[in-house]
Amino acid sequence: MKKILAILLLLPSVFVVSVQFATLYKDGYVGNKTDLHVLGFPIKVAVYGDSRYGDSIHRQIVSLIDQLKPHIVVHLGDMVNSGDNLQDWQTFFEIVSPLLEYSFFQPVKGNHEKPDVYYREYFGRYGLYNYWAQVGDWLFVFLDPDVGVDRLKKFLKSLDYQGKKVLIFTHYPLFSGGPHGETATVKRLQVLHETFKEMNVLAVFSGHDHNYQRIVKDGITYIVTGGGGSPLYNVRKIEGTIVALRRYHFVFLELAETLKAKVISRYGEILDEFEIIP
């Protein structure tokens, strides 16, 4: 299924901009709204988060992503600084507009999308809170932890994940060596690790802490990629940490039989590279 969302951003009595983008569900199509083709392999996915008001850095990152022409772009939340500020949304959509021309855009709600007046208008009405998408045997699962851990568990266990390569995308990390790692919000989510183990999840991508981290626990790779433009946070290594960097960046995935990942800085440097074999 492919759904095209048309969004009109309005200021009082003034037409500002019209935005269209496509959202991937489960049938594996991608396109520029007029020229669809079946996704081939490897599936190219760009993942990043926490752009907020760092517009100049966000533009750099979008420009680098655009050069790679991903099939799918996942923003892990904190797209804007204030969820109820229409100007913030207008700027965000203007910056990402090159990517919306040809890729599927998959949003995750962050804490800065609250109050979610506009997130609800642009994305929530289409069910883009807790949702999933499947391409081949890859299952993409997008989570909104604000609904509470019990509802998240129920949603996860309702999915048909048997025999699939499962990737999780959520704003809040389960584990982090950044300043949010010790908060109650993050610690409450750690119970989901057992559910992820039952689901044989390969990797979990999150933002919230403005840095890059690769952490491995019980065979699950946890990636914190909050380097989309917001002021960077210091980061320390915790149990399971493989890499921890205070850098602006995004993550570029190639999905086929395995998951291959490159972490690319705002200047085009390769900061980390790894492969996950199911």
N, C-alpha and C positions, 0 to 999 in steps of 0.2 A: 504494500500500500504506500502510496506517495501522497502527501498532503502539502499543498502550497498555501502558505499563510500570507495574506495581504494585510499590511499594517499602515494605518494613516496616523502620523504624528501631528497633532494640532495644538497650536497656541490659540488663545481667544481670538476668534474671527480671522485667523491667519493660517493658510495652508503652508505647512513647513516641508514635509518630505513624505514620499510614499516608499515603503519597504516591502519587498517580497523575498521570501526564502522558502526552501524546501526542507521538510523534516522526514528523516528516514524512519520507517517502522520495520517491517520484517521481510519484504520481498526482494531487497537487494537492487533497487534501481537508484540511479543518481542522474542528475541532469541540470540544465540551466533553465528549466521550466518550459522549454519548447523542444529540446533535442535530447530525449532520454536514451540511455543505453544500459545494458546489464553490466553490473560491476564485474570487472575482471580481478584476477589476483596478481600481485598482492594488493589488498585493500590498503589504501593510504589514508592515515588518520592523523590529524594534528590536534594536540591536546594542550590547553593552557588555562590559567585562571588568574583572577585578581588583577584585572586591568584598572578598574575604578577610575581615578582622575589622572592617571599617568599617561596622558594622551600621546605625547611625543614618543615615549617608549613603546606604547601599544602600537602606534603606526609602524615603527621599525619591525616589530614582531610580525604584524600582519603582512608587511611587505615580504619578509623572509618566507612566511608560510605560503603566500601567493606564488612564489617562485617554484614551490614544490608541488603545487596543484593537488592538494589532498581531495579524496572523494568525500571525506567527512571531517568536520571541524567540531570539536567538543570544547565548550567554554565551561569551566568548572565553578562558575559563580563569582559574585562581586564584579559583575560586568560594569556596574555603575557605582558611584559613591553613595547616592541616596535613591532608594527605590521609588520615592514619590517625586523625584525631580525630573520633569519632562525634558529639560535641556540636556541632562546627563544621558538620557536615552537617545536623544537626537544625535548627540556626538558619538555615542557608541555605535549606532547603526551606520553612521557616515564612515567611521573608521573601518568597520568590517565589511563594508559594501562590496569590495572586490571579491571577497571569499564567497559571498552569498550568490554571486553570479553563476557558480558552477558546482558548489559543494553543498552537502546536507549540513545544516547547522543544528547541533544538539545542545540545548541549554540545560544547565543545572542551577537551581536557585541557591544563592549564597545569602549570608546574613545582611549584606548591604543592599540586596534586592528588597529588603523590608523597610518600611511597610510596602507590601507587594501589590500596590495599586496597579502599577503598570506591568509588572511581571504577570499578574493575573490576567490583565487585559490582552497582552501580547502572546503569552505562552500558556497560562493556567487554564484558559477556556478550552484548550485543546488537550488537556490532560498531561501537560509536560511538567509534572511534579515527580511522582514515582512512575516510571515507564520503562519500556524495554524495546530493543530492536534486534533483529537477527539478520545476518548476512552469511549465507552458507552455514557452516557449523560454528560461527562466531556469534556469541550472544552478548550484546551490550546492555547493561543494566544501569539505569540512572536513578539516583536516590535523592530524596528530600528528607533529611533527618528531622526536620522540624515537626513531622507528624508523630514522632516518638518511636522508641526502639521496638515496642511490641507490634506496632503497625508495620514497621519495616520488616520485622521477622515474618509476619504474615504474608506480606507482599512477596518477599523473596521465596518463601516456601510454596507460593502459588505458581511459580514459574516452572516451565518445562526445561530444565537445565541438563537433564541426563544426556550424556554423549556430546555435550557442547563445550566449546572453549569459552569460558565465562570471564568477562571483564566488567568491573564495577567502576562507576564514576559518581563522585559525591563531593560536595564542597568541603565538609569537615573531615579531617583525617582521623583515622583510628589511632595511629601512632605518629608522633612527631617530636623531633628534638628542637623545634622552634618554641616561641613563647606560648603558643596555644596548646602545646602538648600536655601541659599540666592542668588545663581547665576542666571543669566538671562536664562541659559539653562534649569534649573529646573523650574523656574517660568513660562516660556513659555508653559511648558507641563501641567500646572495645569488646563488649559481649558479642558483637556481630562477627568477630573473628571466628568463633566456633561455627556459626552458620556458614561463613565463607569456606571453611574447611570442609564442611559437609557437601557443599556445592562444587568442590574442587576448583574454586576460583583461581585463575592464573595471576591476575594483577588487579590492584585497587588504585585508582587515580583520584587524588584530592588536591585541594588548594588550601586556602585559609591562612596558612603560614607562608609568608612571602619569601620563599627560598626554594631550593631544590633538594630533595632527599630521596634516596633509594634505600629502602629497609626491607629485609627478608625475614619473615616469621613463619615457621612451619611450612615452608615451601611456597608461601604466597608473597609476591613482590608488592610492596606498598610504595607508591610514588607520590611525593608531595611536589606539585608543580604550581606554585603560587607566584611565579615571576613575570606576570603579564604587564606590569607597569606601576603597581602600588609600591610605596616605600619598602625597601627590603628589610627583613628581620635577621638578626643573628641566629645561628643554628649550631647545635652541638650534636655530637654523635651519641645515640642511645643504643640499647641492645638491638642487634640485628642491622645496624646501619652499615651500608656499603659505601655510600657517597653522601656527603652533605656539603652544599655550596650556597653561598650568599650571592646569587647571580640572577639577573634577568634572563629569561629563557622560555622555550616551549619544548614539547616532546613530540617527536615525529615517529609514528609507528608504521610498519609494514606487516600486514597480517596475511599469512598464507598457511602453510602447515605449522609454522612457528610464528612467534611474535618477535620481530626485530625492532629495536628502538634506538633512536639517536636523540640526545638532548642537546639543543642548539641554542647558543647564546644570542643576545640581541645583535651581536657583531658577526654572527655566522660561524662562531667557533663550535667545535664538537666538545661538549663538556663531559659527556658520559655516553657510553654505548653498551648495549647488552642484548641478549637474546634469551627468550623463554621458550623452552621446548615442552609441549604438553606431555 
